[in-house]
Amino acid sequence: MAKEKVKHMAGVFAAAFAHAGHITKDEAKEISGLADHDFEKVYAKASNIADKVMQHEGNKMDKFLKHFAEEIDEYVAHFGDKFFM
């Protein structure tokens, strides 16, 4: 289960690069190792993050990291306080 969550988080990160035009969508899918259906879900999340970042004035990287961190929080929430134990 943890392996799949990591794949999804990696997929969101890679898809953000694809959404920004730095790599192709197929390359992002390959990096994630996800099936088509699962990758489309993470690509949609990355698109949502990118849309929020582009609306932001100022340091866009700070905004990207904030929104990506929120996604990470959702993926690791079930670990509770034991994530780093």
C-alpha positions, 0 to 999 in steps of 0.5 A: 500500500505504501508503495502505491502511495509513493507512486502516486506522489511521484506521479503528481510531481512528475505530472506537474513537470509535464503540465509545465511543459518540461517533460511530456505527459508520457514521460511523466506517466513512465516516471510514475509507473502508474496505470493509465487510469491512476495516472490520469487522476494524479495528472488532474491533481497536478493540473489543479496545483499548476492552475493555483500556482499560475494565479499566484503573484510572487514566488511561484515555487513557494506556492507550488511547494505549499500545494504539493505539500498539501497533496503529500499530507493527504497521501500520508495521513493514514500513517499519523504521527508514525510516518518518521518512526 
